[in-house]
Amino acid sequence: MIYRILRFILRIAIHIFYKKVAISRPSVSISDGPLIIMSNHPNTLMDPLLLAIIFKQKVGFLANASIFVHAVINRVFDYFHVIPVYRQQDVKAGQEIDNQDSFRACYDYLEQNNTLVIFPEGTSVHELKLRKIKTGGVRIGFGAEARRAFGLGVKILPVGIYYNHPTQFRSKVHINIGEPISLQNYRSEYQQNEIATVQQLTNELRIKMETLTIHTENAEQEALFYKIKKLYKPQLKEELDAKNDHEDFVINQEIAHAIRFFHLHVPTQYQELKQKVEALDELSTQVKSKSNFDKSYVGLWIMTVLKSLYLILASPLFVMGLAGNYLPFQLPSWLARKISQEREYHASITMVLGMITFPLYYTLLTWILRHYLTLHWEQATLCFIAFPLFGIYALHYYKFAKRMRHYMSVLLSSSKKEQLRNLKLLKTSVTHQLDNAKQMYLDRLNHHD
């Protein structure tokens, strides 16, 4: 009961924090245990929270022993079936690592037809790269099967998680769920050679997980991916008529594939394209304009007047939203930075703290309004409901006003007008080169097919 209530609250919090949680599921049923979910791990605490809410069944987790720091916390982890696994840094110097008890706890949990989540990379880092995955998760699955003479029916489910902006409020996250892998299909190989079979399945699992997320080889390619995505993805979506979340993800994935392809097969063109894209991004930063570069200067003025009128008329709504949400919005992110210096923890800590600060603040504000304005409880309830709605609108208004400031900086600066013209020419050149690169990439794929 407690688990279901907390999951319900958590589901609401996550759908508030993220603008969209896009889930791509396989056609087969994945609600039956025993099941081991294997996922990449780009966002520390947020990853397990997301996986906990998207599966109907109750899930347990394999986690680093370093988080088991207090008897009370340990009891909470035990209730939620969080099983510790020890690393070298979790034991004293000279002490050997012993995870036999943890493995047995996993076997017992799976034998009850439960679902266990394991992050085989072992650590969490914000990067578009699937790091080397460890064999422990596959070993646990085979160990549970071997203990029951391969009559248990353990399946491994590969999952890929991709965040558009991992720590940004109201951003988007993609969760791609692969096809389950039955360990019973590897029975004869495992009985002949345990080590080789574990390694083989781990390698197969890595390949499947790479197809479910965005993968670049290094930080240079990752930076280039984000620049090309910002510049070229809208055109690709229009050309391919991409309308749903899966098609949107596939476009991101193909951009990453193309970058790796050019880096490997045509390094000269890769470097030339990289330099042009970086130059365009640098000039865009100098201009600091979100405007449509294809519009005329007069057209920019007309759009500016219309948008300015909107900002003036809508400003009272913004002030209401700001007054009712500024403190609970800023406080969790400020506390998250104080609690942890690691960016990977900020999103999850901010969201959990927001689950506390927002309801408390809304309750306090509603009580103040009802007490001093003598509102009826129906009116107070409407106020309580209106606060978050006004807050979401205030965030939209703030982003819109920020873009307007960029418009004005371009229109009122003669030097930036020249930069804008240069930006348009460079954008046309880079887009043309990206078109040629896309065609070369597609021709190469068709040739291999």
C-alpha positions as CSV (number, residue, x, y, z in Angstrom):
1,M,0.0,0.0,0.0
2,I,2.8,2.5,1.0
3,Y,4.7,1.6,-2.2
4,R,1.7,2.3,-4.4
5,I,0.9,5.6,-2.7
6,L,4.5,6.8,-3.0
7,R,4.7,5.7,-6.6
8,F,1.5,7.6,-7.4
9,I,2.9,10.8,-5.8
10,L,6.2,10.2,-7.5
11,R,4.5,9.8,-10.9
12,I,2.8,13.2,-10.5
13,A,6.1,14.8,-9.4
14,I,8.0,13.4,-12.4
15,H,5.3,14.5,-14.9
16,I,5.5,18.0,-13.4
17,F,9.3,18.1,-13.5
18,Y,9.6,16.8,-17.0
19,K,7.5,18.2,-19.8
20,K,7.2,14.8,-21.5
21,V,8.2,11.2,-20.5
22,A,8.2,9.4,-23.9
23,I,8.1,5.6,-23.5
24,S,8.6,3.2,-26.4
25,R,7.6,-0.4,-25.4
26,P,8.0,-3.7,-27.2
27,S,5.0,-5.6,-28.5
28,V,5.4,-8.5,-26.0
29,S,4.3,-8.5,-22.4
30,I,7.0,-7.5,-19.9
31,S,4.9,-7.6,-16.6
32,D,5.7,-11.2,-15.7
33,G,8.6,-12.1,-13.5
34,P,11.2,-13.1,-12.8
35,L,12.7,-10.2,-14.7
36,I,16.0,-8.2,-14.6
37,I,15.8,-4.7,-16.1
38,M,19.2,-3.6,-17.4
39,S,19.5,0.1,-18.2
40,N,22.1,2.7,-18.9
41,H,22.7,5.2,-16.0
42,P,23.0,8.8,-17.1
43,N,21.2,10.6,-14.3
44,T,21.9,8.9,-10.9
45,L,18.8,8.9,-8.7
46,M,16.4,10.0,-11.4
47,D,17.0,6.8,-13.5
48,P,15.6,4.4,-10.8
49,L,12.7,6.8,-10.0
50,L,11.7,6.8,-13.6
51,L,11.9,3.0,-14.0
52,A,9.9,2.6,-10.7
53,I,6.9,4.4,-12.1
54,I,6.8,3.1,-15.7
55,F,6.4,-0.6,-14.8
56,K,3.2,-1.9,-13.4
57,Q,4.9,-4.4,-11.1
58,K,6.8,-3.6,-8.0
59,V,10.6,-3.4,-8.7
60,G,13.7,-3.8,-6.5
61,F,17.1,-2.4,-7.1
62,L,20.7,-3.3,-6.9
63,A,22.6,-0.3,-5.6
64,N,26.1,0.7,-4.4
65,A,26.7,-0.2,-0.8
66,S,28.0,3.3,-0.1
67,I,24.4,4.7,0.2
68,F,23.7,2.3,3.1
69,V,24.9,4.7,5.8
70,H,22.4,4.6,8.6
71,A,20.3,1.9,10.3
72,V,17.0,3.9,9.6
73,I,17.9,4.4,6.0
74,N,18.9,0.8,5.7
75,R,15.5,-0.3,6.9
76,V,13.8,2.0,4.3
77,F,16.0,0.5,1.6
78,D,15.1,-3.0,2.8
79,Y,11.4,-2.2,2.6
80,F,11.8,-1.0,-1.0
81,H,14.0,-4.1,-1.8
82,V,17.2,-2.1,-2.5
83,I,20.0,-4.7,-2.3
84,P,23.6,-3.5,-1.7
85,V,26.5,-4.4,-3.9
86,Y,30.1,-3.7,-2.7
87,R,32.8,-2.1,-4.7
88,Q,36.5,-1.7,-3.9
89,Q,35.9,1.8,-2.5
90,D,33.1,0.5,-0.3
91,V,35.4,-1.8,1.8
92,K,38.4,-1.0,4.0
93,A,42.0,-1.1,2.6
94,G,43.2,-4.7,2.2
95,Q,39.7,-6.1,2.7
96,E,38.3,-8.4,0.0
97,I,35.0,-7.7,-1.7
98,D,32.3,-10.2,-0.8
99,N,29.0,-9.9,-2.6
100,Q,27.8,-13.5,-2.0
101,D,25.1,-12.4,0.4
102,S,24.0,-9.7,-2.1
103,F,23.8,-12.3,-4.9
104,R,21.8,-14.7,-2.7
105,A,19.4,-11.9,-1.9
106,C,19.0,-11.3,-5.6
107,Y,18.3,-15.0,-6.2
108,D,15.7,-15.1,-3.5
109,Y,14.0,-12.0,-4.8
110,L,13.9,-13.3,-8.4
111,E,12.6,-16.7,-7.2
112,Q,9.5,-14.9,-5.9
113,N,8.8,-13.8,-9.5
114,N,9.9,-10.2,-8.8
115,T,11.5,-7.6,-11.0
116,L,15.0,-6.4,-10.3
117,V,16.6,-3.2,-11.8
118,I,20.4,-3.2,-12.4
119,F,22.6,-0.5,-13.9
120,P,25.4,-2.5,-15.4
121,E,27.7,0.5,-16.1
122,G,28.2,0.7,-12.3
123,T,28.4,4.5,-12.1
124,S,26.3,7.4,-13.4
125,V,27.8,10.1,-15.6
126,H,26.0,12.7,-17.8
127,E,27.3,11.8,-21.2
128,L,26.0,10.4,-24.5
129,K,28.0,7.2,-24.2
130,L,27.3,3.7,-23.0
131,R,30.2,3.0,-20.8
132,K,31.7,-0.5,-20.3
133,I,29.0,-2.7,-18.8
134,K,29.9,-5.2,-16.1
135,T,29.0,-8.8,-16.1
136,G,27.4,-8.9,-12.6
137,G,23.8,-8.5,-13.8
138,V,24.1,-11.4,-16.3
139,R,25.8,-13.5,-13.6
140,I,23.0,-12.9,-11.2
141,G,20.4,-14.0,-13.8
142,F,22.3,-17.2,-14.6
143,G,23.0,-17.8,-10.9
144,A,19.3,-17.7,-10.1
145,E,18.5,-20.0,-13.1
146,A,21.3,-22.4,-12.2
147,R,20.0,-22.7,-8.6
148,R,16.6,-23.8,-10.0
149,A,18.1,-26.1,-12.7
150,F,17.1,-23.5,-15.4
151,G,13.4,-23.9,-14.5
152,L,12.9,-20.4,-13.1
153,G,12.4,-18.5,-16.4
154,V,14.5,-15.4,-15.8
155,K,14.4,-12.8,-18.5
156,I,16.7,-9.8,-19.0
157,L,15.1,-6.6,-20.4
158,P,17.4,-4.0,-22.0
159,V,16.3,-0.4,-21.5
160,G,17.8,2.9,-22.8
161,I,17.2,6.3,-21.2
162,Y,18.0,9.5,-23.0
163,Y,17.4,13.0,-21.5
164,N,17.2,16.0,-23.8
165,H,18.4,18.2,-20.9
166,P,19.1,16.0,-17.8
167,T,18.9,18.7,-15.1
168,Q,16.5,21.1,-16.8
169,F,13.0,21.7,-15.4
170,R,10.2,20.9,-18.0
171,S,12.6,19.1,-20.4
172,K,12.0,15.8,-22.1
173,V,13.1,12.2,-21.4
174,H,12.9,9.2,-23.7
175,I,12.7,5.7,-22.3
176,N,13.1,2.9,-24.9
177,I,12.3,-0.6,-23.8
178,G,13.8,-3.5,-25.8
179,E,12.7,-7.1,-26.3
180,P,13.2,-9.4,-23.3
181,I,16.0,-12.0,-23.5
182,S,15.2,-15.4,-22.0
183,L,18.2,-17.0,-20.2
184,Q,16.8,-20.4,-20.8
185,N,17.9,-20.0,-24.4
186,Y,21.5,-20.1,-23.2
187,R,21.2,-23.1,-21.0
188,S,23.4,-25.5,-22.9
189,E,26.1,-22.9,-23.6
190,Y,26.2,-21.9,-19.9
191,Q,26.5,-25.4,-18.7
192,Q,29.4,-26.0,-21.0
193,N,31.3,-22.8,-20.3
194,E,29.9,-20.4,-17.7
195,I,32.5,-17.6,-18.1
196,A,32.3,-17.5,-21.9
197,T,28.5,-17.5,-21.9
198,V,28.3,-14.7,-19.4
199,Q,30.7,-12.6,-21.4
200,Q,28.9,-13.4,-24.7
201,L,25.5,-12.4,-23.3
202,T,27.0,-9.2,-21.7
203,N,28.4,-8.2,-25.1
204,E,25.0,-8.9,-26.8
205,L,23.3,-6.9,-24.1
206,R,25.6,-3.9,-24.7
207,I,24.8,-4.0,-28.4
208,K,21.1,-4.0,-27.7
209,M,21.4,-1.2,-25.2
210,E,23.3,1.0,-27.7
211,T,20.4,0.7,-30.1
212,L,18.0,2.0,-27.4
213,T,19.9,5.2,-26.5
214,I,22.1,7.9,-28.0
215,H,25.7,6.9,-28.3
216,T,28.8,9.1,-29.2
217,E,32.4,8.0,-28.9
218,N,33.8,11.0,-26.9
219,A,33.1,14.5,-25.5
220,E,34.1,16.1,-28.9
221,Q,31.4,14.1,-30.8
222,E,28.9,14.8,-28.0
223,A,29.4,18.5,-28.2
224,L,29.1,18.4,-32.0
225,F,25.9,16.3,-31.7
226,Y,24.2,19.0,-29.6
227,K,25.2,21.7,-32.0
228,I,24.0,19.9,-35.1
229,K,20.8,18.9,-33.3
230,K,20.0,22.5,-32.5
231,L,20.8,23.6,-36.0
232,Y,19.6,20.8,-38.3
233,K,17.1,18.7,-36.5
234,P,14.1,21.0,-37.2
235,Q,14.7,20.6,-40.9
236,L,15.1,16.8,-40.6
237,K,11.8,16.6,-38.7
238,E,10.1,18.5,-41.4
239,E,11.6,16.5,-44.2
240,L,10.9,13.2,-42.6
241,D,7.4,14.3,-41.3
242,A,8.4,13.1,-37.8
243,K,5.3,13.5,-35.6
244,N,5.6,11.1,-32.7
245,D,8.2,10.7,-29.9
246,H,9.8,7.6,-31.3
247,E,10.5,9.2,-34.7
248,D,11.9,12.2,-32.8
249,F,14.3,9.9,-30.9
250,V,15.3,8.1,-34.1
251,I,16.3,11.4,-35.7
252,N,18.5,12.1,-32.7
253,Q,20.0,8.7,-32.9
254,E,20.7,9.0,-36.6
255,I,22.5,12.3,-36.1
256,A,24.8,10.5,-33.6
257,H,25.3,7.6,-36.0
258,A,26.2,10.0,-38.8
259,I,28.8,11.8,-36.6
260,R,30.5,8.5,-35.8
261,F,30.3,7.4,-39.4
262,F,32.0,10.6,-40.7
263,H,34.6,10.6,-37.9
264,L,35.6,7.0,-38.9
265,H,35.2,6.9,-42.7
266,V,35.7,10.5,-43.9
267,P,37.8,12.3,-41.2
268,T,38.7,15.2,-43.5
269,Q,35.1,16.1,-44.2
270,Y,34.3,15.5,-40.5
271,Q,36.8,18.1,-39.4
272,E,35.7,20.6,-42.0
273,L,32.0,20.2,-41.0
274,K,32.9,20.4,-37.3
275,Q,34.8,23.6,-37.8
276,K,31.9,25.2,-39.7
277,V,29.3,24.1,-37.2
278,E,31.4,25.4,-34.3
279,A,31.9,28.7,-36.2
280,L,28.1,29.0,-36.7
281,D,27.4,28.2,-33.1
282,E,30.0,30.8,-31.9
283,L,28.5,33.5,-34.1
284,S,25.0,32.5,-33.0
285,T,26.1,33.0,-29.4
286,Q,27.5,36.4,-30.2
287,V,24.3,37.5,-31.9
288,K,22.3,35.8,-29.1
289,S,19.2,35.7,-31.2
290,K,16.5,33.0,-31.5
291,S,15.0,34.8,-34.5
292,N,14.3,33.2,-37.8
293,F,17.3,34.2,-39.9
294,D,15.3,33.9,-43.1
295,K,13.0,36.8,-42.1
296,S,13.6,40.3,-43.4
297,Y,14.6,43.1,-41.2
298,V,11.2,44.7,-41.5
299,G,9.6,41.4,-40.7
300,L,11.6,41.2,-37.5
301,W,10.3,44.6,-36.5
302,I,6.7,43.5,-37.1
303,M,7.2,40.4,-35.1
304,T,8.8,42.4,-32.3
305,V,5.9,44.8,-32.0
306,L,3.4,41.9,-31.8
307,K,5.4,40.0,-29.3
308,S,5.9,43.1,-27.2
309,L,2.2,43.7,-27.1
310,Y,1.6,40.2,-25.9
311,L,4.2,40.6,-23.2
312,I,2.5,43.8,-21.9
313,L,-1.0,42.3,-21.9
314,A,0.1,39.0,-20.3
315,S,2.3,40.6,-17.6
316,P,-0.3,40.5,-14.8
317,L,-0.6,36.7,-15.2
318,F,3.2,36.4,-15.1
319,V,3.4,38.5,-11.9
320,M,0.7,36.3,-10.3
321,G,2.6,33.1,-11.3
322,L,5.9,34.5,-10.1
323,A,4.6,35.6,-6.7
324,G,3.0,32.2,-6.1
325,N,5.9,30.0,-7.3
326,Y,9.3,31.9,-7.1
327,L,10.3,30.8,-3.6
328,P,9.3,27.1,-3.9
329,F,10.9,26.9,-7.4
330,Q,14.2,28.4,-6.4
331,L,14.7,26.8,-3.0
332,P,14.9,23.1,-4.1
333,S,17.6,23.9,-6.8
334,W,19.6,26.0,-4.3
335,L,19.4,23.3,-1.7
336,A,20.4,20.6,-4.3
337,R,23.6,22.5,-5.1
338,K,24.3,22.8,-1.4
339,I,23.6,19.1,-0.7
340,S,25.7,17.7,-3.6
341,Q,28.4,19.2,-5.8
342,E,27.7,16.5,-8.5
343,R,25.4,17.6,-11.3
344,E,24.1,14.1,-11.8
345,Y,22.3,14.3,-8.5
346,H,20.8,17.8,-8.9
347,A,17.7,16.9,-10.9
348,S,16.6,14.1,-8.6
349,I,17.3,16.0,-5.4
350,T,15.5,19.1,-6.8
351,M,12.5,17.1,-7.7
352,V,12.2,15.3,-4.4
353,L,12.6,18.6,-2.5
354,G,10.1,20.2,-4.8
355,M,7.6,17.5,-3.8
356,I,7.8,19.0,-0.3
357,T,8.3,22.7,-0.9
358,F,5.6,23.3,-3.4
359,P,2.7,21.7,-1.5
360,L,3.8,23.3,1.7
361,Y,4.1,26.7,0.1
362,Y,0.7,26.4,-1.7
363,T,-0.9,25.3,1.6
364,L,0.6,28.2,3.5
365,L,-0.3,30.8,0.8
366,T,-3.9,29.4,0.6
367,W,-4.2,29.6,4.4
368,I,-3.0,33.2,4.3
369,L,-5.4,34.2,1.6
370,R,-8.3,32.5,3.2
371,H,-7.5,34.0,6.6
372,Y,-7.0,37.6,5.5
373,L,-9.5,37.7,2.6
374,T,-12.1,35.5,4.4
375,L,-12.4,33.2,1.4
376,H,-14.8,30.2,1.5
377,W,-13.2,26.8,1.3
378,E,-14.3,26.4,-2.3
379,Q,-12.5,29.6,-3.3
380,A,-9.4,28.6,-1.3
381,T,-9.4,25.2,-3.1
382,L,-9.5,27.0,-6.5
383,C,-6.6,29.2,-5.4
384,F,-4.6,26.1,-4.4
385,I,-5.2,24.5,-7.8
386,A,-4.5,27.8,-9.7
387,F,-1.0,28.4,-8.1
388,P,0.8,25.6,-10.1
389,L,-1.0,26.5,-13.3
390,F,0.1,30.1,-13.0
391,G,3.6,28.9,-12.2
392,I,3.8,26.9,-15.4
393,Y,2.6,29.9,-17.4
394,A,5.1,32.2,-15.6
395,L,7.9,29.9,-16.7
396,H,6.7,30.0,-20.3
397,Y,6.4,33.8,-20.1
398,Y,9.9,34.1,-18.7
399,K,11.4,32.1,-21.5
400,F,9.4,34.0,-24.1
401,A,10.6,37.4,-22.6
402,K,14.2,36.2,-22.7
403,R,13.9,35.5,-26.4
404,M,12.4,38.9,-26.9
405,R,15.4,40.5,-25.3
406,H,17.5,38.8,-27.9
407,Y,15.3,40.2,-30.6
408,M,15.7,43.7,-29.3
409,S,19.5,43.4,-29.0
410,V,19.7,42.5,-32.7
411,L,17.3,45.2,-33.9
412,L,18.9,48.0,-31.8
413,S,22.5,47.2,-32.6
414,S,24.0,48.0,-36.1
415,S,26.9,45.7,-35.5
416,K,24.6,42.8,-34.6
417,K,22.6,43.5,-37.7
418,E,25.7,42.9,-39.7
419,Q,26.4,39.8,-37.6
420,L,22.8,38.6,-38.3
421,R,23.5,38.9,-42.1
422,N,26.7,37.0,-41.7
423,L,24.9,34.4,-39.6
424,K,22.3,33.9,-42.3
425,L,25.0,33.3,-44.9
426,L,27.0,30.9,-42.7
427,K,23.8,29.0,-41.8
428,T,23.0,28.6,-45.5
429,S,26.5,27.3,-46.1
430,V,26.5,24.9,-43.2
431,T,23.0,23.6,-44.0
432,H,24.0,22.9,-47.5
433,Q,27.0,21.0,-46.3
434,L,24.9,19.0,-43.8
435,D,22.5,18.2,-46.7
436,N,25.4,16.7,-48.6
437,A,26.7,14.9,-45.6
438,K,23.2,13.4,-45.0
439,Q,23.0,12.2,-48.5
440,M,26.5,10.6,-48.3
441,Y,25.5,8.9,-45.1
442,L,22.3,7.6,-46.6
443,D,24.0,6.4,-49.7
444,R,26.5,4.5,-47.6
445,L,23.8,2.8,-45.6
446,N,21.9,1.8,-48.8
447,H,25.1,0.4,-50.2
448,H,25.7,-1.8,-47.2
449,D,22.0,-2.9,-47.3
